[in-house]
Amino acid sequence: MFINLAIDAILENIKNASGYIKEDVIKNFVEIISQSGRIFVIGAGRSGLVAKAFGMRLMHLGKTVFIVGETITPAIKANDCIIAISGSGETNSIVSPVKIAKEKGAKVLSLTSYTDSTIGKLSDSVLWVHGRTKNDIDKEEDYIKRQMDGNYSSLTPLGTAFELTSLVFLDGLISELMYAMGATEADLKARHDNMGY
């Protein structure tokens, strides 16, 4: 069944993630996030959902967090940081706010499959996340030939591999931040929504 092949392909990409995560990048992420006055997270489409999930966990950690594009998002300043999630690193709706953040003196962290992209080059620290992005589709060989060769990458359509691997990485980063900040799960639970959602 294709569903089993798809799940296996997604899990394999996530499993391999720990092999390419660099310790110095993690330290930079933890240091910048811990020291930033406010944190802005941004992503488009499904990467935007990953950004919101990460933003929620940062709030649970006690950080002041804003999702770029929401009506209550304030102006970014020099003591802030922005975390950009973009497989291609070239999504216009992400690049523009990242450029503004950089101009204002804020730190830029990013997750992307293309470290030499515009967002990657603007970043103070960038985490490379292996994934097949929607930009890769035009470059691919014929679908049937790939299937005959046993290449089932299309079973993780568009940015699925990038998005899910990013989600897992960022949840792991929360554990790293909890340790660095001396936070417990009880601390996070105390900040969890208690209004019925």
C-alpha positions as YAML, in Angstrom:
chain: A
units: angstrom
residues:
- id: 1
  name: MET
  ca: [0.00, 0.00, 0.00]
- id: 2
  name: PHE
  ca: [1.20, 3.50, -0.82]
- id: 3
  name: ILE
  ca: [0.34, 4.77, 2.65]
- id: 4
  name: ASN
  ca: [2.93, 2.42, 4.18]
- id: 5
  name: LEU
  ca: [5.57, 3.52, 1.69]
- id: 6
  name: ALA
  ca: [4.76, 7.17, 2.37]
- id: 7
  name: ILE
  ca: [4.97, 6.75, 6.14]
- id: 8
  name: ASP
  ca: [8.27, 4.87, 5.81]
- id: 9
  name: ALA
  ca: [9.71, 7.64, 3.59]
- id: 10
  name: ILE
  ca: [8.64, 10.36, 6.01]
- id: 11
  name: LEU
  ca: [9.99, 8.50, 9.05]
- id: 12
  name: GLU
  ca: [13.28, 7.79, 7.27]
- id: 13
  name: ASN
  ca: [13.76, 11.51, 6.57]
- id: 14
  name: ILE
  ca: [13.02, 12.36, 10.21]
- id: 15
  name: LYS
  ca: [15.29, 9.56, 11.47]
- id: 16
  name: ASN
  ca: [18.18, 10.85, 9.38]
- id: 17
  name: ALA
  ca: [17.74, 14.38, 10.76]
- id: 18
  name: SER
  ca: [19.82, 13.75, 13.87]
- id: 19
  name: GLY
  ca: [22.76, 12.91, 11.62]
- id: 20
  name: TYR
  ca: [23.01, 16.35, 10.04]
- id: 21
  name: ILE
  ca: [22.17, 18.57, 13.02]
- id: 22
  name: LYS
  ca: [25.33, 20.41, 14.03]
- id: 23
  name: GLU
  ca: [26.02, 21.08, 17.70]
- id: 24
  name: ASP
  ca: [27.26, 24.63, 17.09]
- id: 25
  name: VAL
  ca: [24.04, 25.50, 15.24]
- id: 26
  name: ILE
  ca: [21.94, 24.18, 18.12]
- id: 27
  name: LYS
  ca: [24.02, 26.20, 20.60]
- id: 28
  name: ASN
  ca: [23.51, 29.34, 18.48]
- id: 29
  name: PHE
  ca: [19.75, 28.75, 18.30]
- id: 30
  name: VAL
  ca: [19.49, 28.20, 22.07]
- id: 31
  name: GLU
  ca: [21.65, 31.23, 22.88]
- id: 32
  name: ILE
  ca: [19.82, 33.61, 20.54]
- id: 33
  name: ILE
  ca: [16.35, 32.42, 21.56]
- id: 34
  name: SER
  ca: [17.22, 32.54, 25.27]
- id: 35
  name: GLN
  ca: [18.69, 36.06, 25.06]
- id: 36
  name: SER
  ca: [16.13, 37.65, 22.73]
- id: 37
  name: GLY
  ca: [13.65, 40.11, 24.18]
- id: 38
  name: ARG
  ca: [10.88, 38.93, 21.88]
- id: 39
  name: ILE
  ca: [10.66, 36.17, 19.32]
- id: 40
  name: PHE
  ca: [8.86, 36.40, 15.98]
- id: 41
  name: VAL
  ca: [8.15, 33.20, 14.05]
- id: 42
  name: ILE
  ca: [7.22, 33.03, 10.40]
- id: 43
  name: GLY
  ca: [6.39, 30.44, 7.77]
- id: 44
  name: ALA
  ca: [4.02, 30.21, 4.81]
- id: 45
  name: GLY
  ca: [1.40, 27.54, 4.22]
- id: 46
  name: ARG
  ca: [2.14, 24.31, 6.07]
- id: 47
  name: SER
  ca: [5.49, 25.71, 7.22]
- id: 48
  name: GLY
  ca: [3.40, 28.45, 8.82]
- id: 49
  name: LEU
  ca: [1.56, 25.80, 10.83]
- id: 50
  name: VAL
  ca: [4.93, 24.45, 11.99]
- id: 51
  name: ALA
  ca: [5.90, 28.02, 12.97]
- id: 52
  name: LYS
  ca: [2.70, 28.43, 14.99]
- id: 53
  name: ALA
  ca: [3.25, 25.12, 16.80]
- id: 54
  name: PHE
  ca: [6.79, 26.18, 17.71]
- id: 55
  name: GLY
  ca: [5.60, 29.64, 18.75]
- id: 56
  name: MET
  ca: [3.09, 28.05, 21.10]
- id: 57
  name: ARG
  ca: [5.79, 25.98, 22.78]
- id: 58
  name: LEU
  ca: [8.03, 29.04, 23.15]
- id: 59
  name: MET
  ca: [5.13, 30.81, 24.87]
- id: 60
  name: HIS
  ca: [4.78, 27.80, 27.18]
- id: 61
  name: LEU
  ca: [8.46, 28.31, 27.99]
- id: 62
  name: GLY
  ca: [7.67, 31.87, 29.09]
- id: 63
  name: LYS
  ca: [9.04, 33.67, 26.03]
- id: 64
  name: THR
  ca: [7.20, 36.61, 24.46]
- id: 65
  name: VAL
  ca: [6.28, 35.31, 21.02]
- id: 66
  name: PHE
  ca: [4.50, 36.71, 17.97]
- id: 67
  name: ILE
  ca: [3.41, 35.02, 14.77]
- id: 68
  name: VAL
  ca: [4.31, 37.32, 11.87]
- id: 69
  name: GLY
  ca: [1.18, 38.29, 9.97]
- id: 70
  name: GLU
  ca: [-1.22, 38.14, 12.91]
- id: 71
  name: THR
  ca: [-3.06, 41.39, 13.71]
- id: 72
  name: ILE
  ca: [-1.40, 41.79, 17.11]
- id: 73
  name: THR
  ca: [2.17, 41.49, 15.82]
- id: 74
  name: PRO
  ca: [4.18, 44.59, 16.84]
- id: 75
  name: ALA
  ca: [7.22, 46.18, 15.19]
- id: 76
  name: ILE
  ca: [10.41, 44.15, 15.45]
- id: 77
  name: LYS
  ca: [13.40, 45.76, 17.19]
- id: 78
  name: ALA
  ca: [17.12, 45.20, 17.64]
- id: 79
  name: ASN
  ca: [16.88, 43.00, 20.75]
- id: 80
  name: ASP
  ca: [14.41, 40.63, 19.09]
- id: 81
  name: CYS
  ca: [14.85, 37.62, 16.83]
- id: 82
  name: ILE
  ca: [12.88, 36.18, 13.96]
- id: 83
  name: ILE
  ca: [12.75, 32.47, 13.20]
- id: 84
  name: ALA
  ca: [11.97, 31.76, 9.55]
- id: 85
  name: ILE
  ca: [10.84, 28.37, 8.27]
- id: 86
  name: SER
  ca: [11.06, 28.01, 4.50]
- id: 87
  name: GLY
  ca: [12.03, 24.93, 2.53]
- id: 88
  name: SER
  ca: [13.11, 26.94, -0.51]
- id: 89
  name: GLY
  ca: [14.44, 29.91, 1.44]
- id: 90
  name: GLU
  ca: [13.02, 32.10, -1.31]
- id: 91
  name: THR
  ca: [9.32, 32.49, -0.44]
- id: 92
  name: ASN
  ca: [8.60, 36.19, -0.97]
- id: 93
  name: SER
  ca: [6.23, 36.47, 2.00]
- id: 94
  name: ILE
  ca: [9.07, 35.20, 4.24]
- id: 95
  name: VAL
  ca: [12.03, 36.94, 2.60]
- id: 96
  name: SER
  ca: [10.56, 40.45, 2.95]
- id: 97
  name: PRO
  ca: [9.94, 40.31, 6.74]
- id: 98
  name: VAL
  ca: [13.34, 38.67, 7.26]
- id: 99
  name: LYS
  ca: [15.03, 41.54, 5.38]
- id: 100
  name: ILE
  ca: [13.15, 44.08, 7.52]
- id: 101
  name: ALA
  ca: [14.13, 42.24, 10.71]
- id: 102
  name: LYS
  ca: [17.77, 42.26, 9.62]
- id: 103
  name: GLU
  ca: [17.62, 46.00, 8.81]
- id: 104
  name: LYS
  ca: [16.21, 46.67, 12.30]
- id: 105
  name: GLY
  ca: [19.12, 44.80, 13.91]
- id: 106
  name: ALA
  ca: [17.17, 41.71, 14.99]
- id: 107
  name: LYS
  ca: [18.79, 38.28, 14.92]
- id: 108
  name: VAL
  ca: [17.65, 35.89, 12.19]
- id: 109
  name: LEU
  ca: [17.39, 32.13, 12.65]
- id: 110
  name: SER
  ca: [16.17, 29.92, 9.84]
- id: 111
  name: LEU
  ca: [15.30, 26.37, 8.86]
- id: 112
  name: THR
  ca: [15.65, 25.68, 5.15]
- id: 113
  name: SER
  ca: [16.66, 23.04, 2.64]
- id: 114
  name: TYR
  ca: [18.79, 25.63, 0.82]
- id: 115
  name: THR
  ca: [21.38, 27.31, 3.03]
- id: 116
  name: ASP
  ca: [22.63, 29.42, 0.13]
- id: 117
  name: SER
  ca: [19.13, 30.85, -0.43]
- id: 118
  name: THR
  ca: [18.22, 34.47, 0.31]
- id: 119
  name: ILE
  ca: [16.90, 33.57, 3.78]
- id: 120
  name: GLY
  ca: [19.91, 31.35, 4.49]
- id: 121
  name: LYS
  ca: [22.32, 34.14, 3.60]
- id: 122
  name: LEU
  ca: [20.45, 36.66, 5.79]
- id: 123
  name: SER
  ca: [20.52, 34.34, 8.80]
- id: 124
  name: ASP
  ca: [22.75, 34.63, 11.85]
- id: 125
  name: SER
  ca: [22.35, 30.89, 12.20]
- id: 126
  name: VAL
  ca: [20.76, 28.48, 9.74]
- id: 127
  name: LEU
  ca: [19.74, 24.88, 10.18]
- id: 128
  name: TRP
  ca: [19.77, 22.79, 7.03]
- id: 129
  name: VAL
  ca: [16.75, 20.48, 6.95]
- id: 130
  name: HIS
  ca: [16.72, 17.83, 4.24]
- id: 131
  name: GLY
  ca: [13.48, 17.88, 2.36]
- id: 132
  name: ARG
  ca: [11.92, 17.83, -1.05]
- id: 133
  name: THR
  ca: [10.35, 21.24, -1.57]
- id: 134
  name: LYS
  ca: [7.74, 22.35, -4.07]
- id: 135
  name: ASN
  ca: [10.53, 24.03, -6.06]
- id: 136
  name: ASP
  ca: [12.09, 20.63, -6.71]
- id: 137
  name: ILE
  ca: [9.08, 19.32, -8.64]
- id: 138
  name: ASP
  ca: [10.00, 21.02, -11.93]
- id: 139
  name: LYS
  ca: [13.50, 19.50, -11.74]
- id: 140
  name: GLU
  ca: [12.35, 15.91, -11.26]
- id: 141
  name: GLU
  ca: [12.46, 13.08, -13.74]
- id: 142
  name: ASP
  ca: [9.37, 11.43, -15.14]
- id: 143
  name: TYR
  ca: [7.14, 10.07, -12.35]
- id: 144
  name: ILE
  ca: [6.82, 6.52, -13.79]
- id: 145
  name: LYS
  ca: [10.59, 6.20, -14.29]
- id: 146
  name: ARG
  ca: [11.18, 7.23, -10.68]
- id: 147
  name: GLN
  ca: [8.65, 4.68, -9.44]
- id: 148
  name: MET
  ca: [10.29, 1.91, -11.53]
- id: 149
  name: ASP
  ca: [13.66, 2.86, -10.05]
- id: 150
  name: GLY
  ca: [12.19, 2.55, -6.55]
- id: 151
  name: ASN
  ca: [12.33, 6.30, -5.87]
- id: 152
  name: TYR
  ca: [9.16, 7.07, -3.94]
- id: 153
  name: SER
  ca: [10.04, 10.63, -3.00]
- id: 154
  name: SER
  ca: [6.75, 11.81, -4.49]
- id: 155
  name: LEU
  ca: [5.04, 9.92, -1.68]
- id: 156
  name: THR
  ca: [6.05, 12.90, 0.44]
- id: 157
  name: PRO
  ca: [4.33, 15.51, -1.76]
- id: 158
  name: LEU
  ca: [5.54, 19.09, -2.05]
- id: 159
  name: GLY
  ca: [7.16, 20.09, 1.25]
- id: 160
  name: THR
  ca: [5.95, 17.23, 3.47]
- id: 161
  name: ALA
  ca: [9.41, 15.86, 4.32]
- id: 162
  name: PHE
  ca: [10.75, 19.34, 5.12]
- id: 163
  name: GLU
  ca: [7.73, 20.41, 7.17]
- id: 164
  name: LEU
  ca: [7.46, 17.28, 9.31]
- id: 165
  name: THR
  ca: [11.22, 17.08, 9.88]
- id: 166
  name: SER
  ca: [11.19, 20.76, 10.88]
- id: 167
  name: LEU
  ca: [8.34, 20.13, 13.31]
- id: 168
  name: VAL
  ca: [10.22, 17.25, 14.96]
- id: 169
  name: PHE
  ca: [13.46, 19.26, 15.08]
- id: 170
  name: LEU
  ca: [11.74, 22.25, 16.69]
- id: 171
  name: ASP
  ca: [10.04, 20.04, 19.29]
- id: 172
  name: GLY
  ca: [13.48, 18.61, 20.06]
- id: 173
  name: LEU
  ca: [14.83, 22.16, 20.32]
- id: 174
  name: ILE
  ca: [12.18, 22.90, 22.95]
- id: 175
  name: SER
  ca: [13.68, 20.09, 25.07]
- id: 176
  name: GLU
  ca: [17.13, 21.67, 24.60]
- id: 177
  name: LEU
  ca: [15.74, 25.08, 25.61]
- id: 178
  name: MET
  ca: [13.99, 23.58, 28.65]
- id: 179
  name: TYR
  ca: [17.31, 22.17, 29.84]
- id: 180
  name: ALA
  ca: [19.19, 25.45, 29.18]
- id: 181
  name: MET
  ca: [16.51, 27.53, 30.93]
- id: 182
  name: GLY
  ca: [15.98, 25.11, 33.83]
- id: 183
  name: ALA
  ca: [12.30, 24.72, 32.89]
- id: 184
  name: THR
  ca: [10.15, 21.72, 33.72]
- id: 185
  name: GLU
  ca: [7.10, 20.26, 32.05]
- id: 186
  name: ALA
  ca: [5.09, 21.62, 34.99]
- id: 187
  name: ASP
  ca: [6.33, 25.14, 34.10]
- id: 188
  name: LEU
  ca: [5.07, 24.67, 30.55]
- id: 189
  name: LYS
  ca: [1.75, 23.25, 31.71]
- id: 190
  name: ALA
  ca: [1.20, 26.26, 33.99]
- id: 191
  name: ARG
  ca: [1.21, 28.50, 30.89]
- id: 192
  name: HIS
  ca: [-1.01, 26.22, 28.81]
- id: 193
  name: ASP
  ca: [-4.36, 27.60, 27.69]
- id: 194
  name: ASN
  ca: [-6.95, 27.13, 30.44]
- id: 195
  name: MET
  ca: [-9.95, 28.65, 28.68]
- id: 196
  name: GLY
  ca: [-11.24, 25.48, 27.11]
- id: 197
  name: TYR
  ca: [-9.31, 25.22, 23.83]
...
